Every structure is written in structure tokens, then in C-alpha cells.
């Protein structure tokens, strides 16, 4: 016994595992040791057990372990807030939307009736709905129903009156839809803000419940870091306070909404960094969404003559913001769907970033890019993309923009080849939270119905290794966090998940049914 080496006592040992470390060479291991919330050793089971001992040991029984998933673009707070209102996702008709709203109001008796998740592209009649039924059922209660992408409202007459919206209302960066010269209740992009201004704000209890509800859902799916794409100062400070007192564990990379108040506060203040909160980016909206024909296109929509969508933020303001943000320590992350919005923002980035070094500015979505504009991504600009958008939109996208523009649409492999990496996310609650859907859509290019059989535009499919990197280390890199998370390596936070199947080897269609059995954040089990 006197010759036996002294073993180091650590907080936690994981053994008998199939570990994909997602390090630079995508190495595997079978065990690791954790101390003070970080990985201190990774290797084979025999060497780890010879060197370390612990009162807490997890025998993984051969199951697969990967780094905690990072959602590079989502709406964490929005997901939680949506759980406080009527869920309209998955509705197959406007009549079903009405039924859900009637049932919700019967149970909740809300002073303002809100819902989110409808998508007319999923209905047999693929036209925007109008407000007449809402006016009949809820004449004295304002009703605000948000489209699934967050870029259109259907509101009733009461809400229009409260917001002062009529047929003459004109707001740059969006439109009020009219029929026979009168508002239909559909508001696309900027006019939505007029309604928001007159609606009651959420109280603190609702906000806290929203954040905790969102955390529960995300930990269940193995997410250990979320990039929340657009938060105001009050919500960021609430997240920080809940983290500091131990009520909120989720790591949050916060993109500050580009309002004047937020910019005036955060840009001079500089980067905010704690163990679980990182505030160093600004979220700018370039244009609207393709589903509501708000995406800014170079040529008119194929299914709506002489309609080009719109820039939510004018090109002049995009350039002004880019120059202002470039003079700070902050990253600029810009929503760009249409080919016109993409090139406006890419050119603004190129101009503002000259001589600025490693800034890692992102294009959020990069959904439809003119084939002549892809080379802008070779200049250190990161595509932050959501693979399930491709498999949600594939049923109607070509009809909307035409076959020639589809060559640069949802072009994830091309973006990867140009930029050297892609950060992957879901855009939940626009899409489902489930990151296995992200992986499957990126690799198989199919939706949850296994359609299409041969995959959608397979030239732009990612490999399994690329998809897993995009959901872990590449997303960490896009957040300037690659030295602290995103892979299972010595010195990094022990954020990892135990899967029920081997994501790198299971038949690809089985990925959709995969589950996260355990989620660990800093070595602490959170699911």
C-alpha cells in the first residue's frame, strides 16, 4: 500500500461513458474528473480512476456524453412569456385559432387577450386572416395574436382603436394591411409597436415565472447556454439578479435590443460578464420575415407582384449603428432574411469593421443570400443560422421567391465553407426548442414528418460532426466563450449532457426521437 500512488480527491467522476469531447480533433474519451465546476482531467477510464477518487461517481453505463448544447439564436425570455399566454402553434386553420382563444379566455378572463404561434402557411387557406370573428367574440377586450415568427400581429378593432391605427396609418419599416380601404387587423413589423405601446406591461411576478418556466424547458432538452436575441435592460438586470441569488442557473448570452435607451446605457458601460451572464452584443433588426412577406428582397416577391418587403431599420440607420457599435467593445448581431437585407448589412459590416480586428459580428438567419454576396462571409463575419427554418419553409419558399433565388436560400454548407464555421440555433419559440430537430434538419434536411424522403437541397446539408460543432464549440466561439465552454476540455465549465443514444452513429431518422437523460451545468445536475 505504501507504493500505491496517492489519488487526488475531486468533486465528481464520470466513468464508463462514450464521450465526444468536440475538441479540435473531435477526440473521444470514456471518463473525466470535475473539480470546482470545471473539467480537470479527461481520458480513458483506467487512467482517470488511477489518478482521481470521489465520493460522487456517475457510471454512465456506456451512454453517450456531449458538451451542453448552446442555442446560438433563440428567445429564452419570449419562450417563458409565451407560456403565460395562449399557445396557437400547430393550428391547422383560423377556426382552430378562434377555438383556442375562446377556451383560453373562458379559463383566464384576461383584460388583454394575447396569443402567439399561428402560421397561415400551415392552413388550407394560406391567406392572412382578418379580424371580423375577433370583433364579434371580443368587442370590448383588446386581442393581440402574434404570428409564429414574431413579425406580424392579428388584432381586433378594440386594439386598433386603442393604438390609434386606421386606414391612414403609415409607419416606415412595415405596413397595415387593408381590404376595401379598411384595416383587416393584420399589422406587419413596425406598426406592431403602436399596439405594444398601449398594452399593459408584464408585472415582475409574470417575468420571473416566465424565466423559470423557460429554464425548465431548456434544461430538459440539454441546453446549458442560450443566446437571447433581443433583450431590454430591465430583463437583463432581472436575469442577473435571479442568477446571483441562485434561482436561475441557465447561462445567458444576452443580445441587447437596439433601442436608444439600451445603447446609451450599455455601449459606454462596456461588456458585462459574470459566471452565467454575458452582455456584449447588440441585436439589430434588418428586415421582417419571409412568411409574412416582410423580408427585404432585391426583386419583387414571386407570389406578390411589385412587393419587395421592407427594411425594419433603414440602410442609413444600419450604417450609423454599425459605425457606433464598432467604436465600442460590443458585437453587432443583425437579423437579415431577404437578399436585400443581407447585402445591406454585410456591406455596413465591411465598412465599419475596417481595421477593427477580431470582432465576430454575426448575421442572424442569413436566410436568402444572393449568390454574388456569399464572399462577404469570408471576412470574419459569422452566419448564425437555424436549420429548422429550412424544413419549415420548404413547402412554400420557392413559390414565394422563385427557383433562381432558392440557389442562395438556406445555404448552410455554402455559408460554412465561406465563413469557416456556423453557429446553430432554433429561434424558439418561432420553432420548437428541441435541439435534436436542429441537428436532424442540418444533417438530413428533413422535417419531423421525415419529409422529403431524399432531403431538401442536400447540397447544403452539414455533416454530423459539423452540426454538433455548430451546436457547441462554434456557438461558443461566436460568443467569445470558446475558452470556457463548448467542448469537454480541461479548464472549461463542466457543462455536459447524457444522451439515450449515440448521436454520431444512430440511424439519422432516429435522432428525432432522442432524449437527454441528464443535464449538468458546472458539474451540477439541473435535469
N, C-alpha and C positions, 0 to 999 in steps of 0.2 A: 504493500500500500504506500510505503514511503516513496516509491519510484513513480507512482501514478501522477500524471500532470494535474495541477490544480485547475479546476473548471471555474470559469467566471459565471457568477450568478447574474442572470438578466431577468427582465420583466416578463418575457413571453418567448416561447419557442414554437415554431410551426414545423412539423415534420411530415414525412410520407406524403408529399404533395407533388403535383405536376405544375411547376411554376414557370410561367412565361414572364421573364423579367422586363421585356421590352427595352433592354439597354441597346447600345449602339450596334451590337451584333445579334440582337434578338436571342440571347442565350437562355438556356433553361436551367433550373435547379430543382432540388427536392426538399430543401429546408432553409429556414432563415431564423435569425435571432433579432429581437427587438428590445431596445432599452430607451427609456425616456421618450417614447413615442416615435422613435426612428429606427430604421434598419441598421444594425451594427455588423451583421455578417450574413452572407448568402452563399450557399454551396450545396454539397451533397449531404445527405442525412448523417452519414457516419462522421464526417469531419465536424459538422455543427454540433452534434451530440458529444463528441470527444472534447470540444473546447468550451461548451456552454451548458449550464444547467438552469432550470427554472421551476418554480412551483406551479407555473401555469404553462401547460403544453397543449397544443392543438394537434391531434393526429388527423390529418386531412383525408386519410384513407384513400390516397391516390387521386383525389379530385383536383381539378384544375384551379389554379390561382393566378389572377392577373392584377395589374395595378388598378386602383379605383378608377372608375370611368369619370372623365371630365366632359361635361356638356359645354361645348365652346360657344353656343348661342341658344339661349332659352330665356324664358320669362318666369323665373322662380317665384317672385312675389305675385306676378299675374296668375300663375297656376293656383296659388293659395287663395287669391281673391276670387277666382272663378269658382272655387269650391263653396263660396259663400252666396253664389247667385245661381240662376237656373242654367243647367247644362243642356245645350242644344246641339252638341256634337253627335254625329251619326244619324241625324234626322233625315228621313228619306223623302220628305215633302214639306211644304209650308204648313199644311194641315197638321202635321205632327208637331211642328214648332208651336202652333197655336195650342194644341192639346197639352204640351208640356208647360206652357206659360200659364194656362188656366189652372192646372194641377198645382204648380208652384205657388201661385197667388192664393189659392184656396188654403194651402198649408201655412204660408208665411205672412199673408196680409201686409205686403210691403208698401211703403209710401211711394217709393220709386221702384218700378218693376224692371229688373235687369236680367239679361241672359247673354250667353255667348256660345258660339260654335256652329251656327248654321252655315251651310255652303250650298248655294243654288246649283252648283255644278254636279252635286250628288243627286239631284232631284230629276224626275222625268221631265218636268217643265223647267228648263235651265235658265229661266229669266229671273231678274231681280223681283222679289216680292214687293207688295205695296201695303200701305198702312190701313186700308179700309176695315179689315177684320179687327185690327187692334183698336181702331176708333170706336167700333161698335161694342167691343167687350170691355174696354177700359177707357171710357170717355173722360174720366176725371183723374186718372192716375197716369203720370208720365211713364212711357215704356221705351226702353233703350235696349235693342237687341244687336249685339256686336257680331259681325261676320267672323268666321274662324281665323282669318288672317289678321284681324285687328285693324283693317283698313277700310271698313265700311260699317255704318250703322243702319238699321231699320228702326225708325222711331214713329210714334203716333202723333196725332195732331196736337195733343196736350204738350208733348215735349217740344214740338216745333214752335208752338206759341210761347212757351217759357224761354226758349232760346232766341226768340225774335227772328226766326227763319221763315221766309216766304219766297215767292217766285222770283223776287228781285235780288235775293241774297247772292252775292258773289264773293268768294274767298279764294285768293290765289293758292294754288297747290292742291286743288280738289274741286268737287262740284256737287251741287244739289240736283238730283235727278228730277226732271219734270215730265209730266204727261198731260197733254192738253193745257199746257201753260200753268199747271199747278204742281207743287211738290208731291212726290209719291211716298215720301218718308225715307228714301234712300239718300244717305249722305256719304260721300266717298272722301276719305282723308281729311283735309284741313277743316271743312265745315263741322266735322265731329267735335272739334274743340269748342264750338259755340254751345253745344249741348253740355259738354263736360263742365263748362264754367258755371252753369246754373243748377247742376245736380249736387245734392249733399255729398260731402266728402266722407270717407270711411272713418269711423272712430278708432281709437287706439286699440281697443279690445279686438275689433274685427281684424285690424292689421296684424296683431300678434298671432291670432288664431290662424290667419292666412299663412304666415311664415312657418308656423309649426306644422300645419297641415301639409304644406309643400315639402318640408323636410322629410316627413314620414313617407310620403310617396317616393321621393328621390332616393332615400336610403334603401328602400325596398328593391329598387332597380339597380343598386350598385353605384350610384352617383356619389362621389365624395367631394367634387368641386363643381360649381355651376357658374357660368358666365351670364349674369343677368343683364340683358341687353336693353338698358334704359331705365335708370332709377333716379328719383329726386333725392335731394339732400335729407329730407325728413325720414325717408325709408332707409337710406343707407345708415343714418345715425341710429335708427331703431334696430337694424340688424346688428350693428356694432354693440349696442347696449345689451341685447339678448345674448350675444356671444360672450361678452365679458362676464355676465352672471351665470353662464353655463346652461342657459335654456335652449340656445341654438348652437348646434355643433357644425352644421354644414359650412364648408369653405366656400366663400363667395368672392368671385372676381366681378366687381361692380363697374358697369359702364354708366357713366353719368349722363343723364339726358341733357341735350344741348340747349337748355334754356339759359337766358341771360343771367338769372339769379344763380343757377348752378355753376355756370362758367366763372362768374365773378367771384364766387366763393372758392371753388376747387383749384382753378388754374394758378392763382397766386399762392395758395396754401401748399401746393405740391402733392406728391404721392403720399397716400395714406396706406400704411402696411402694418397689419398685425398678424398673429399666427393664423387667423381664419378669414380675415377681410383684406382685400387688396383693391384699392381705388386708384386707378392710374389711366383710365381711358374715358373717352367721350363718345357717346352714341349719337350719330347724326343720321337723320332720315333723308335719303336722296330722293326716292320716289315712292309710289304706292305699291300695290300688289298686282300680280298678273290675273288672279282670279276675279278681281273687281275691275279689271282693265284700267288700273291706276298706274301700272308700271310704265315708265317713260321710255318710249320707243323711237328709234330714228325714222322709221316709216310707219304708216298707219297700221292699225290692227287689221289682220286679215278678215276678221269676222265683224268689224265695225268700221265702215268707211270713214276716212277723214278724222279718226280718233287716234290720238297719239299717247294717251295717258298724260301724266304731269309730274314735274319735279315738285316734291313737297317743300324742299329747300331749294331756292333758286341757285343757278350756277354761280352767280355773283356772290351769294352768301356762302356757298360751299367753298369757294376760293378764299373768302375772307376768314371763315372758320379754320380752314386748313393752315393758313399763314399764322393765325393767332395760336392755334394749338401747337404748331411746330415750334413756336418760341417758348413753350412750356415743356415740362417733363412728360406730358400726357400723350397717350396713343390716341389716334383718331380711328374709330370703327364706324364705317358708313354702310347703311342699308342701301343696296343697289340691286334692283331686279331687272329692269329693262336695259337693252343695249345702249340706249342714250344715257341713262343714269350712270351706268358703269363707266363709260368713257369720260363723262364729265368729271366724275370723282377721281378716276385714275389719273387724268391729266392734272387735276388740282393737287393730288398727292405728289406727282412727279415734280411739279413746280415748287411746292412748299418744302419738300424734303431735300432739296439740293444742298449737299454739304452737311447734312444733319446726322450722318452715321446710322447706327442700328436702331431704327425706331419701330419696326414691326407693325406698321399700320395695317389695318385689315379692311377688306371688302366683305361685308356681311351679305351672304347669299350668292353674289356673283352668278346670278341665275341664267341670264341670257346675255352673252358677250359676243359682240361682232368678232368674227374670226380674225379680222385685221387688228384687233385690240388686245389679243391674248399676251403679246410680248410685254405689255406694261407690267405683268405679274412677274417678270424676271428681274425686277428692280427692287426686290426686298419687300414687296407688298404681299400680304398673306391672304389667300382665299379662305374665308370661314363659311363652310357650306353645310347644308342639311340634306343628306341623301334621300330622306323620305319625301321631300318636296318633289323630287323627280317622279317617284312612283305614285304620288297623289295626283300630280298634274298631268301625267302621261295620257290620260284618257281624252283630254280636251286641248292640251297645249298646242299641238300642231294646227288645229283648226283656228286657234286664236292668233298665232304668229306666222303660220305658213312653214312649208318644209325647208326652205333655204335658211331661215333663221334658226331652225332646230339644230343645225350643224354646230352652233356655239351655245346650245342650251343644255344645262345640267351636265356640263362637260368636265366632270370631276378628274378624270385621268389627264386630260389636257392641262387643266389648272395645276395639277400636281407636278407634271413634267415642267411647266414654266416656272412655278414658284419654288419647287423643291420640297414642299410639304403642304398639307391641307389640314385645317382644324375642323373637326367634325362635331356637329351638334344636331339638335332636333327642332329647335324653335318652338318647343312646347310652351303653352298649350295649343298652338296652332296645329301641331302634330302630337302624336302620343309621346309620353315620357319615355317609354321603353327603349333603352339603347340597343337592344338586340334587333329592333326594327331598323335602326340606323346602320348597324353592321350588315344586316341582310340586304338592305336596299343598296348599300355601297358595293357589295360584292356580287350579289345575284341580280341586282337591278330588277327586282320583282316586288310586288306589294304583298300584304298579308294574305291575299287570296291566291298566292303563287302565280300571279299573272304579271306579264305574259310568259308563256312557257319557256321561250328562248331568251327572256330578259329584254329590257328596254335599252336601246342604244348601247349595246355591250362594249363598244369601242371605248367607252368611258367608265367601265367598271374598275373598281380597285381590287387589289389582291387582299387576302385575309390579313396579311401582315401589315399592309398599308392602312387598312381600315382600323386595325387595333392601335396602330401608332397614332392615327388621326384622332382616336377617342381617348388617348392617354398622353404620350410624351409630346406629340406635335401640338396638341392643345395647350399643354403646359408651357411649351416654348412660346406660343403665340401670346401667352400671358406674362412672359419674362419669369417664369417659375420652373423652368426645366431643371434647375439645380436643387429643387426641393420636393418635387413631386413628378408624377407621370411615368415613373418606372420603379422597379424594385431594385434599388441600388443603395449601397452603404451611404449613410448620412441623410438620406431622404426620409420624409414623413412616411410612416408605416400605414399608408392608405392602400388597402387591398381588398379584393373580394374573392369569395369561394363560389365557383360555378358548379352546376349539377352535371355539366357535360364539357367536353374538350372543345372549345370554340374554334380551335385551329384545325380540328380533324373530323368533327361530326359532319354527316351529310348536310350540305348547306341549307336545305329546306328545314332541317330540324333546329336551326338556330332560332327560328321564330318562337319555338316552344321552350327555349332555355330559360332557366331561373337562376337568380342569385340566391344562394343558400345563406350566406353570411356576408355582412359588410363591416369592414373595420376602418376606422379613421384614427390615425395616430396610435395604432395598436389597440384602440378601444372598440369593442363590438357595439355597433349602432343599429344593426338589424340582424 
